Amino acid sequence: MSRADTRPARRGRRTPEEGPRATFRQLVPFLLEHRTVLIVVAILSIIGAVATLAQPLLVGQVIAQVEAGGGLGLLVWGIIALVVAASVISGFQHYLLQRTGTAVVYSSRRQLVARILHLPIREFDARRTGDLVSRVGTDTTLLYAVLTQGLADAVGNSLIFIGALVAMALIDPLLLLAIVVVIGVSITGVVVLSGRIRRATGEQQEKVGELASSVERAVSSIRTVRAAGATEREVTEITGVATDAYGVGVRIAKVSALVVPVAGIALQVSLLVVLGVGGYRVASGAIEVASLVTFILFLFLLVGPLGSFFGAITSVNQALGALGRIQEILNLPTEDADDA
């Protein structure tokens, strides 16, 4: 018998050309299981947003009082109270999001394990065991990032974003117009790149599943592999799969590296625009120094939610890439359904 003939038989693979895809609608049920906590998080986000938006206004009042030679009174204490309140709310909100993210992963794993163990036997013949294990392990973990990287506190961030825009429009519409152009270009770039992240993440999870399957097959058949002298061949093949997964991971890193600095670049360009145009308008008497300082503070508040929005786009697209593989299994009929 030839060495090739002694190789353990492999289970078939279903590898669609583009892989399973998921939509945000399929992600919603996992979130709605924890709607009570998410409502609390949303309320905390709103309270925190109000406290955050009030800070630049009070700072502007402080500057105006100093210019007028008046007393600061309770303004300074008001700013301190708002900063402390916003920090406490943010910390508690972070804890709730971390806990809920863990609960979402647990819920998805529970559903996936229950469905896998009730699948018809033919599905186990057609699919690699390691791939199924990978879906329960690594794919479900990516759902955690949805709640911890900007999506769940979108209510508060949206309020801060809108509130900052309104305040900036009231202070100086011309400066705001220049900022909107910069932000619009940034958002367009992130949206274009996000689709590539979703596709690459799905491909990466497929490769990780294939890697787990290859290792599981080799380990379970180690006696046959050793007897056939095929150890190095198996090592080479499994290493090749790991290399493919690494290559896809590098592609994701490259795209993410383009997304991450966008918010920082938007802030820097916007700040330069505000300092240049705003300084000219202060010199011409169009606006006061206190108004320019307040505008700049609102600009920083504007970029914070923008960064969270970019992070949410990245994490959601990564989660959807993994969710497609999870839903592929959850949508399969169970053995009981087949018997019926």
N, C-alpha and C positions, 0 to 999 in steps of 0.2 A: 504493500500500500504506500502510495506517495505521501510526502509530508503534507501536501495540500489536502489530501483526503482525510488526514487525522484531525484536521481543524474542527473545533466544535461547531455544531450547526448554529446559525444565528436566527434570531427572530426577525420577522419582517418589520419594515419601517414604513410609516405613512408620513412622508415628508412633502407637503404641498410646496409648490414653487415659491409662493410668497408667504407661506405660513398662515396660521389662523390669526384673524384680526378681531379686535374687540372695540366697542364704542364706549363713550362715557356713560351712556344709558345703562350698560351692563355693569358698570362700576357702582352706580347709585344704590342698588339693593344692599351691598355690603356696608355702605355708609348709613343707610336708613335704619339698620339694626341698632345703631347707637344714636338715634336722633335726639334723645333727651340730652345727652352730654354735648352733642354738637350745637343744640339750641343754647345751652349754657355758655358754650364757647363763643357763640355768635353774640350773645348779650354782653359778655365780658369784652369782646372785641369792640362793640359799639361804645361801651363806657370808656374803654381805653382810648378809642379814637377821639372821643370828645375831649378827654383830658389832654391828649397830645395836641389837638388842634388849638386848644386854648393857650398853650405855652407861647407860641410866637406872638400872639396878640398881647399877652401880658408883657413880654420882652419889649415890644414896640411901645407900650405904655410907659415902661421904665425909662426907655431912652428919651421919650417925649418929656417926661417929668424932669429928667436930668438936664435937658436942654433948656427947659423953662425955669430951672432953679427951684422946683418944688420938691416936697418930701416924697419919699418912696412909699411910706406907710406900710400897708399890708401887701403891696404888690410882690415884693421879694418873697415873703412867706407864702403867698399864693402860688408862685412859680415852684418853690420847693415842694409844696404839698402836691401839686400836679405831677411833678417828676416822680415823687415817691409812690403816688397812687398808680401811675402808669406802669412803674416797675413791678409793683406787687401784682397787679392784674396780669401783666405779661408773664411773670413767673408761674402763677397758678394756671394760666391758660396753657403754658408750655407743658405742664404736668398732665393736664387733661388730654392734650393732643397725643402725648407720648403713650399714655395708658390706652387711649382709644385706638391708636394705630396698632398697638400690640393686640388689642381685642379683635380688630379687623383681620389681622393675620391668622389669629386663632380660629375665627369663624370660617375663614376661607379654607383653612386646612381641615377643619372638622367636616365641612361639606365635601371636600375633595376626597378625603379618605373614605367617607361613607359611600360615595359614588364609585370609587375604584374597587372597593371590596364587593360591590354588588354588580359589577360589569359581567357580561357574558364571557365564558371561557375563551371564546374566539378572539375577543379583544386582547387578552393576555398573550394569545398566540401571535397576534398581528403586531403587537407593540413591545418595545423593549422595556424590561423591568426598570432599568436605571432611569429611563426617560420619565416613567411615571413617578418614581421617587423624586426626581429633580423638580417636577411640577409641584409636588407637595412641599419641598424644601425651599429651593431658591426662587421659584416663580412667585410663591405666596409672599415671600419676604419683601418683594418690590412694592407690594400694596401698602406697606408701612409708610413709605415715603410720601404717599398721597396726602396723609393727614399731618405729617411732620414738616413738610417743606412748602407751606404757603397756601394750600387749598382751603383748609378748614377755617382759617381766620380771614378768608376772603371778604367777609362782610365788613369787618373793621377796617381792613386795608382799602376796600372800595370807598368807605365813608371818608377815610383820611385823604384818599386821592381826590375824590370829588370836592371835599371841603377845602383842600389846599388850592385846587383849581379855581373855585369860586372866590376865595380870599385873594388870590393873585390877580384875578380878573378885576376885582374891585380896586386893588392897589394900583395896577398899571396894566391895562389890556395889551399895550404894545410889547412889553417885555414878555407877557404870557404867550403871545403869538409866536415869538421867536423860540420859546421853550417847547411849545406844542410841536413845532416842525421837527426839532431834534428828537423828541420822544416818539413821534410818529414813525420816523425812519428806524428807530431802535426796535419798536414793536414789530414792524414789518419784517425786519431781519430775523427776529426770534421766531416768529410764526413760521417762516419759510424753513428754518432749520429744525423746528420741532418735529416735522413729519419724518425727517431723516433719522432722528433719534428713536422714534417709535419703531420704524422698520428695522433699524440696526439692533435694538433691544430684543425684538422678537427673534431675530436671527441668532443673537448671542445665546438666548435661552434655549433655542433648539440645539445649538452646539454643546451647551453645558449638559443638556439631557442626553445627547449622543455620547458625550464623554463618560457620564455616569453609567450609561448602559454598557459601554465598552469595558469599563473597569469591572462592573458586576459580572459580565460574561466571562472575562478572563479569570477573575478570582474564583468563580463557581466552577470553572473547568480547569483549574490550575494543574491537576494531576495529568489530564490529557495533554495540556500544553507542554508540561515538562517532559512527558514521555515522548512526545513528537519532536522535542528539541526546538519548539517554536517560541521560546520565551522572548528572545530578542526581537522576533518579528512582531509579537504582540506589543512589546514596549514601543517599537517604532510606530506601529499603527495608532496606538493610544496617544502617543506623544504628538502625532500628526493632528489628531482631533483636538488635543489641548492647544496646539499652535493655531488652529483655525479659530477656536474660541478666543484666544488671545488677540488675534488679528481683528476680530469683530469688536472686541473690547477697546482696542486702540482707536478704531473708527469712531466709536461712541465718545471716547475721551476727546478726540479732535473736535467733534461737533460741539460737545459740551464746553470745550475750551473757548469756542467762539461765542457761545451763549452767555457764559458766566460774566465776562468782562463788559458786556453790553451796557448793563446798568451803571457800572462805574464810569464808562466812557460817556454815557449820556449825562451823568452828573457833572463830570469835568467840563464837557463842552458847554452844557447849560450854564454852569457857574461862570465860565469865561464870557459867555454872551451877556449874562446878567451884570457882571462887573464892568464890562465894556460899555454896553448900551445904558445900563443903570447909572453908571458913574457920569456918563454924558448928560443924562436926564436930570440927575441931581445938580450938576453944575449949571444946567440951563434953568433950574428952578421948577421943572415940571413935577418933581416929587421931592419929598423930604428925605433926610438921611434915615430917620426912624422908619419910614415906609420902605426904603430900600433894604434895610436890615431885616425887617419883618418879611419882606418878599423872599430874601435869600433863605431865611429859616423855613418858610413854607416850601421852598424849592427842595431843601433837604428832606422834608417830610414827604414830598411828592415822589422822590426817588426811592424811598424805603418800600412803599407798596409796589412800586414798579419792579424792584428787585425780587420781591416776593412773587409777583405775577410771573416773571421770567422763570423763577425757580419752580413755581407750580406747573407751568407749561412743560418743563423738562421732566419733572417727577411724574406727572400724569401720563405723559407719553411713554415713559419707561414702564409705568404700571400697566398701561393698556397693552403694551407689547407682551408682557407676561400674562395679563388677564386673558388674552386671546387663547393662550395655551391652556389656561385653567378652564375657561368656558368650553373649550373643545371636549374636555373630559366630562364636565358637568352636563353637557347637552347629549351625551351618549345615552341610549336606552339601557335600563338595568336588565338583569337576567329575569327578574319577575315580570317586567313589562314585555319581554320577548315571549315568555311562557303564556302570558295572557293573550 
